[in-house]
Amino acid sequence: MNYECVFVMPAYNEAGCIEKVVLSWLAQGKKLFASNFRLIVVNDGSRDNTGDILNKLQATEPNLTVVHQENQGHGAALLHAYRKSLEFSPKYVFHVDSDDQFITDDFSKLWARRSESRFILGHRIQRQDAFHRLVITQILRSVLFVVFGTWILDSNIPFRLIEGNTLKAYLAALPQDIFAPNIFLAVMAAKNGERLLNIPIHHESRKTGTVSIMRLKLLKVCIRSVKELILFRMNLSKEGHAACVKKEV
């Protein structure tokens, strides 16, 4: 079956909110697509009972697919979810995180403008994260401009709508074992001339769960991501082109 849209959602230690989040996104999917959608949740080796809750939900929700993996980090879980989504031949793939910081109705803002772009990003109107995370986002934005000549408001936002064939092509061109695949995907889209749109959405403070990357570790992985981006840019220069995949995906 070819699904109209597949939602993908990494999860780690979200027992306090995962049932609410999953049920709210399933309700959103049913409202817009009836049964012609799928929600894929990848449980990234949670140490609490997130996995048990997801298994119980899957037993009663036919539109839910749960995948369990050993803890490998958010990026690896997201890549697993993206690749799993392609098994359902989706027209569109939508990524949202499981931390209950986003509002389901904001999805309609992206969905309503899908004819304008194959790769649409949300933009957090008022981001409810710690100060150091906001600073790192500003640094990353500047790095992407210097290295790739692209100005992306929130390249790593976990609220994005991607046309299915476009995602498939970008994943095939993605470097292996990268920490933050969403950043690379956004760069690919920008370099291929997609209108990212940066649609304003709401962002709420985290009330439950575990922040998987704390302050010092976040700085380290930011440095790692910058190194990966620079290496990626150097490889593109060696290949003699700036875009990552052909425009005709």
N, C-alpha and C positions, 0 to 999 in steps of 0.2 A: 504493500500500500504506500502511495506517495502522500506524505503528510503535508498539510498546508504550513504548519510551523512546529518546530521542535524546540522546547525550552531546555536549556542545559544549566545545571546548578552543582558546583562543587560544595561539599559540606565537610566540616571538621568540628567536632565537639559542640554541636548546636542542639543538644537535647532540650534545652530550655525553650526553644522556639521552632524547631524543625517541623513539628506537626502543623503548627499554625501557618508557617511559610509555605509548606508544600500544599496544604489544602487551599490556601488563598490563591496560589498560582494555578492549581488545577481548576478552581472555580473560574478564574479569568479565562483559561483556555476553553472551558466548556461554553462560556458565555459567547466567545468570539468564533469558535471553530466547531462547536458541538463535539463530536468524537474524532475529528480530523486533526488531532495534534498529539504531541507526546511530551511528557516531562521526564527528563533523565537526570537523576541525582547520583553523583559519584561520591560515595562516602570514603574519605581519604584517611582510613585507619583511625577513626575516632576512638578515643579512650573512654568516653562515656557511653550512654546507651542510645546514641544517635542511630547506630546501625539497626538496633532492635526496633526502634520506632519506625524507621523507614521500611523494614521488612513487613511490619504489621499493616502499614498503609498500602504497600504494594499488593498485599493479599486481597484488598477490597477495592482498589482503584485501578481499573484496566488501562488507564492512560498514563500510568506511572511505571517507569523502569528504574530500578535501583541497581547500582553497580558498586561492589566493595573492592577496595584495593588497599595494600599496605601503605602506610603513611609515606608519601613522597613529596608533599607540598602542594600548595594551591595551583601552581602552574601545571604540574603534571596531572593533577586531577581534572583541571579544565581541558587540557589537551585530550585526555581520555574521553571526556564528555563530548567534546567537539567531534572526535573521530567516531564515537558511538552514534552520534546524531546522524551521520551520513549513511548509516545502515538503513535508515527509515526514508531515504530519498526525499529530504525535506525541500520545500520551496524556499523556506526561510528558517534560520536558526537564531534563537534569541538567548543571550547569556545574562543571567542574573545570579547574584550570590545568595547564600542561604542565611545571612545574618539578620534578616528582618529590618534592614535599613532603607529599603525601597518600597514604594507604593505601587501596588499592582495596576491601578488605573493609569499610571504614567506610561505603561506599555502601549496604550492606544495612541499616545502622541507620536511614537515612533512608527507604529503600524500604519497610521493614517498617511504617512509620507513615504511609504516604501517605494512608490513609483518614481521618486525623485533621486534615489540612490540605492546602490546595492550594498552599501555599508554605512549604517547610521549609528552614531554615538549619542548617548545621553550626555548631559552636562549638569553636574550637581549644582543647583542654584546656591545653596548654602551648605557647604560640606560639613557634616558633623563628625569630624575626626580630630585626633590629637594634633597639636600644633606642628610637631615634627613631621607628621605625615603630609601636612599641607606644604611645608617648606620643601620637602623632597619632591612633591609634585611640581612645584615651581621650578626646581632645579632640572628635573627631567624634561619639562617643557622647553627650557632653554637649550638643553643638550640636543634634543631632537631638531631644534631649529638650526643649531650650529652644524650638526653632523649631516642632517638630511635636507635642510632647507624647508622643513615642514613645521607649521605652527599648529599644534594640536592641543586643545584646551585640557583634555583629560584622556590621555592615550591609554591608560590602564583601567578605565572605568568598567565595572562589571555590570553594565546595562547597555547592551548593544544588539542591533538587529542586522543580520548578515544574510544576503541571498545565498541559497544553498550551494549552487555551483561555484559561486565566487569563493565561499569558504573552502570548498574542496580544493580549488586551485591554489589558494593562499597557503593552506596546510601543506600541500605538496612542496611548496617553495620555502617553507619555514625551516630555519636551522634546527638541528637536532639538540635535544637536551637543554633547552633554554629555560631560564627561570620565570620569565614573565611574557608568555606568548601573546597576550593581548596588546602589549606595546608594539611588538613586531607586526602584528596583523594590522594595527592602525597605521603604522608607517607604510606598509605595503599598499593599503587602500589609498592613503594620501598621495603617494608617489605615482599611483596609477590614475590619478585624477578624479577619484570618487569625492562626492560632496558629503563630508562627514556630518554636516548639518548641526551637530552639537545642540541637540534639543534640550531645553531646560527641564529638569526633573527634580523632584523632592528627594531629600536625603535626611534620614532620621538618625539620632544617636543610637549606638548599640546598647541594648538593655540586657542581653544574655550572651552566653557563649564565650569562646576563647579567641582572643586576638592572636593569630598564629605567628605573627612576626612582631617582636617587641622592638624597642627603640634602637638599641645597638645593632641587633641583627638586621633591622630594616636598613640601616645605613650601609652595612656590609653588602646586602643583596642589591641595594641601589648601585653601589660601585660595581658589583658584578654585572648588573644589567647594562650599565654604561659601557663597560668593556665589551660585552657581547654586541651591543649596537655598533660600536666603532669597528669591531672586527667584521661585522655584517656589511657595513658600508665599504670597508676596504675590499672585501670579496666582490661586491657589486662593481667597484671600480675596475678590478682586474678583469671582470667579465665584459667590461665595456658598455654597461648600460645602467641606468638609474632605477628604472622600474623593476619590480620584483616578479611580476607575472605579466603575460600578455593582457592587453585590455579586453580582448575578445574571449572572456571566460564564460 
